[in-house]
Amino acid sequence: MEQVRAALPARLAQSVASAGLDGGRLTIGVVGAVWASRLRYSSDAIRKRVAKSLGKEVLTVRIRVVPPAV
């Protein structure tokens, strides 16, 4: 999750509740639909930055709205 947050501007990074990489798909959980929409616009840049940071191939990015952690 830290690699995803590091790839984002501070306000967007705060909205990330979870992140995981499985089979080349990066799934990012955010705490609201507005944040999800904003992240979708920059998903290609996120994909490239996270792939470089992890040294792994990231083929797709999936963004989901998740309940905020309590």
C-alpha distances in whole Angstrom, upper triangle without the diagonal:
4,5,5,6,9,10,11,14,14,15,13,10,11,11,8,8,6,5,7,9,13,16,15,14,10,10,8,10,11,14,17,19,19,16,15,19,18,14,17,19,17,15,17,16,12,13,15,13,10,13,14,11,11,15,14,16,14,17,16,13,14,13,14,15,14,16,15,14,18
4,5,5,6,9,10,13,12,14,13,9,11,12,10,11,10,9,10,12,16,19,17,16,13,13,11,13,14,16,19,21,21,17,17,20,19,16,18,20,17,16,18,16,12,14,15,12,10,13,13,10,11,14,15,17,16,19,18,16,17,16,17,18,17,19,17,16,19
4,6,5,6,9,12,13,15,13,10,13,14,11,13,11,9,10,11,15,17,15,14,11,13,11,14,15,18,20,21,21,18,17,20,18,15,17,18,15,14,15,13,10,11,11,8,6,9,10,7,7,11,12,14,13,16,16,14,15,15,17,19,19,21,20,19,23
4,5,5,7,10,11,13,10,8,11,11,8,11,9,7,9,11,14,17,14,13,9,10,8,11,11,15,17,18,18,14,14,16,14,11,13,15,12,11,12,11,7,9,11,8,6,10,11,9,10,13,13,14,12,15,14,11,12,12,14,16,16,18,17,18,21
4,5,5,8,8,10,8,5,8,9,7,10,10,9,12,14,18,20,18,17,13,13,10,11,11,14,16,17,17,13,14,16,14,11,14,16,13,13,15,13,9,12,13,10,9,13,14,11,13,16,17,18,16,18,17,14,15,14,15,16,16,18,16,16,19
4,6,8,8,11,10,7,10,12,11,14,13,12,14,15,19,21,19,18,15,15,13,15,15,17,19,21,20,16,17,19,16,13,16,17,14,14,15,12,10,12,12,9,9,12,12,9,12,15,16,17,16,19,18,16,17,16,19,19,20,22,20,20,23
4,7,9,12,10,8,12,13,11,15,14,12,14,15,18,20,17,16,13,14,12,15,15,17,19,19,18,15,15,16,14,11,14,14,10,10,11,8,6,9,9,6,7,10,10,9,11,14,15,16,14,16,16,13,15,15,17,19,20,22,21,21,25
4,6,8,6,5,9,10,10,13,14,13,16,17,20,22,20,18,14,15,12,14,13,15,16,17,15,12,13,14,11,9,12,12,9,10,12,9,7,11,12,9,10,14,14,13,15,18,18,19,16,18,17,14,15,14,16,17,18,20,19,20,23
4,6,6,6,9,10,11,15,16,16,19,20,24,26,23,21,18,18,15,16,14,16,16,17,15,12,14,15,11,10,14,13,11,13,15,12,11,14,15,13,14,17,17,16,18,21,22,22,20,22,20,17,18,16,18,18,20,21,19,21,24
4,6,5,6,9,10,14,16,16,19,21,25,28,25,23,20,19,16,16,14,15,16,17,15,12,15,16,13,12,16,16,14,16,18,15,14,17,18,15,16,19,19,17,20,23,24,24,22,24,23,19,20,18,19,18,19,20,18,19,21
4,5,5,7,10,13,15,16,20,22,26,28,26,24,20,19,15,15,12,12,13,14,12,9,12,14,11,11,15,15,14,16,18,16,15,18,20,17,18,21,22,20,22,25,26,26,23,25,23,19,19,16,17,16,17,18,16,17,19
4,5,5,7,11,13,13,17,19,22,25,22,20,16,15,12,12,9,10,11,12,10,7,9,11,8,8,11,12,11,12,15,13,11,15,17,15,15,19,20,18,20,23,23,23,20,21,19,16,16,13,14,13,15,16,14,16,19
4,5,6,9,11,11,15,17,21,23,21,19,15,14,11,11,9,11,12,14,13,10,11,14,11,10,13,14,12,13,16,14,11,14,16,14,13,17,18,16,17,21,21,21,19,21,19,16,16,13,14,14,15,16,14,15,18
4,6,8,11,13,16,19,22,25,24,21,18,16,12,11,9,9,11,14,13,10,12,15,13,12,16,17,16,16,19,18,15,18,20,17,16,20,21,19,20,24,24,25,22,24,22,18,18,15,15,14,14,14,11,12,15
4,6,9,11,15,18,21,24,22,20,16,14,10,8,5,6,8,10,10,7,9,12,11,10,13,15,14,15,18,17,14,17,20,18,17,20,22,20,21,24,24,24,21,22,20,16,15,12,11,10,10,11,9,11,14
4,6,8,11,14,17,20,19,16,13,11,7,6,5,7,9,12,12,9,9,13,12,10,13,15,14,13,17,16,13,15,17,16,14,17,19,17,18,21,20,21,18,20,17,14,13,10,10,9,9,11,9,11,14
4,7,11,14,17,20,20,17,14,11,8,5,5,6,10,13,14,11,11,15,15,13,15,18,17,16,19,19,16,17,20,18,16,19,21,19,19,22,21,22,19,21,19,15,14,11,10,9,7,8,7,7,11
4,7,11,13,17,16,14,11,8,6,5,7,9,12,15,16,13,12,16,16,13,15,18,17,15,18,18,14,15,18,17,14,17,19,17,16,20,18,19,16,18,16,13,12,10,9,10,8,10,10,10,13
4,7,10,13,13,10,7,6,4,6,9,12,15,16,17,14,13,16,16,13,14,17,16,13,16,16,12,12,15,14,11,13,16,14,13,16,15,15,13,15,13,10,10,9,10,12,11,14,13,13,17
4,7,10,10,8,6,5,7,9,12,15,18,19,21,17,16,19,19,15,16,19,17,14,16,17,13,12,15,14,11,12,15,14,12,14,12,13,11,13,12,10,10,11,12,14,13,16,17,16,20
4,7,6,6,4,6,9,12,15,19,21,21,23,20,17,20,20,16,17,19,17,14,15,16,13,11,13,13,10,10,13,13,10,12,9,10,8,10,10,9,10,12,14,17,17,20,20,20,24
4,6,5,7,8,11,14,18,21,23,23,25,22,20,22,23,19,19,22,20,16,17,18,16,13,16,17,13,12,16,16,13,14,11,10,9,10,10,11,11,14,15,18,18,21,22,22,25
4,6,8,11,14,17,20,24,25,25,27,25,22,24,24,21,20,22,21,17,17,19,17,14,16,17,14,13,16,17,14,14,10,9,8,9,10,11,12,16,17,21,21,24,26,26,29
4,6,10,13,16,19,23,24,24,25,23,20,21,22,18,17,19,18,14,14,15,13,10,12,14,11,9,13,14,12,12,8,6,5,5,7,9,11,14,16,20,21,24,25,26,29
4,6,10,13,16,20,21,20,22,19,16,18,19,15,14,17,16,12,12,14,12,9,12,14,11,11,14,15,13,14,11,9,6,6,5,6,7,10,13,16,17,21,22,23,27
4,6,10,13,17,18,18,19,16,14,16,16,13,12,15,13,10,11,12,10,8,11,12,9,9,13,13,11,13,11,10,6,8,6,5,6,8,11,14,15,19,19,20,24
4,7,10,13,15,15,17,14,11,14,15,12,12,15,14,11,13,14,11,10,14,14,12,13,16,16,14,17,14,13,10,11,8,6,5,6,7,11,11,15,16,17,21
4,6,10,12,12,14,11,9,12,12,9,10,14,12,10,13,14,10,11,14,14,11,14,17,16,15,18,16,16,12,14,11,8,6,5,6,9,9,13,13,14,18
4,7,9,10,12,10,8,12,13,10,12,15,15,13,16,17,14,14,18,17,15,17,20,19,18,21,20,19,16,17,14,11,9,6,5,6,6,9,9,11,15
4,6,8,9,7,6,10,10,9,11,14,14,13,17,17,14,16,19,18,16,19,22,20,20,24,22,22,19,20,17,13,11,7,6,5,6,8,8,10,14
4,7,9,7,8,11,12,12,14,17,17,16,20,20,17,19,23,21,20,23,25,24,24,27,26,26,22,23,20,17,14,11,9,6,5,6,5,9,12
4,5,5,6,9,10,11,13,15,16,16,20,20,18,20,23,23,21,24,27,25,26,29,28,27,24,24,21,17,14,11,9,6,7,8,8,12,15
4,5,5,6,9,10,11,13,15,15,19,20,18,20,23,23,22,25,27,26,27,29,28,27,23,23,19,16,13,10,8,6,9,11,12,16,18
4,5,5,6,9,10,11,13,14,18,18,17,19,22,22,22,25,27,26,27,30,29,27,24,24,20,17,15,12,11,9,12,14,14,17,20
4,5,5,6,9,10,11,12,16,16,14,17,19,19,18,21,23,22,23,26,25,24,21,21,18,15,13,10,10,9,11,13,13,16,18
4,5,5,6,9,10,10,14,15,13,15,18,18,17,20,22,22,22,25,23,22,19,19,15,12,10,6,7,7,10,13,13,16,20
4,5,5,7,9,10,13,14,14,16,18,19,19,21,23,23,24,27,25,24,20,19,16,13,11,9,10,10,13,16,17,20,23
4,5,6,7,9,12,12,12,14,17,17,17,20,22,21,23,25,24,23,19,20,16,13,13,10,12,12,15,17,17,20,23
4,5,5,6,10,10,8,11,14,13,14,16,18,18,19,22,21,19,16,16,13,10,10,8,10,11,14,17,17,19,23
4,5,5,8,10,9,11,14,15,15,17,19,19,20,22,21,19,15,15,11,9,8,7,10,12,15,18,19,22,25
4,6,8,9,10,12,14,15,16,18,19,20,22,23,22,20,17,16,13,11,12,11,14,15,18,21,22,24,28
4,6,5,6,9,10,11,12,14,16,17,18,20,19,18,14,14,12,10,12,11,14,16,19,22,22,24,27
4,6,5,6,9,10,10,12,14,15,16,18,16,14,11,11,9,6,8,9,12,15,17,21,21,23,27
4,5,5,6,9,10,11,12,14,16,16,15,13,10,10,8,8,11,12,16,18,21,24,25,27,30
4,5,5,6,9,10,11,12,14,15,15,14,11,12,11,10,13,14,17,20,22,25,25,26,30
4,5,5,6,8,10,10,12,14,13,12,10,11,10,8,11,11,15,17,19,22,22,23,26
4,6,5,6,9,10,11,12,10,9,6,8,7,6,10,12,15,18,20,23,23,24,28
4,6,5,6,9,10,10,10,9,7,9,10,10,14,15,19,22,23,27,26,27,31
4,5,5,6,9,10,11,11,10,12,13,12,15,16,19,21,23,26,25,26,29
4,5,5,6,8,8,9,8,11,11,10,13,14,17,20,21,23,23,23,27
4,5,5,6,5,6,5,9,11,11,14,16,19,22,23,26,26,26,30
4,6,5,7,8,9,12,14,14,18,19,22,25,26,29,28,28,32
4,6,8,10,11,14,16,15,18,19,22,24,24,27,26,26,29
4,5,8,9,13,15,15,17,19,21,24,24,26,26,25,28
4,7,9,13,15,16,19,21,24,26,27,30,29,29,32
4,6,10,12,14,16,19,22,25,25,28,28,28,31
4,6,9,11,15,17,20,24,25,28,28,29,32
4,6,8,11,14,17,20,21,25,25,26,30
4,7,10,14,17,20,22,26,27,28,31
4,7,10,13,17,19,23,24,25,29
4,7,10,13,15,19,20,22,26
4,7,10,12,16,18,19,23
4,7,10,13,15,17,20
4,6,10,12,14,18
4,7,9,12,15
4,6,9,12
4,6,9
4,6
4
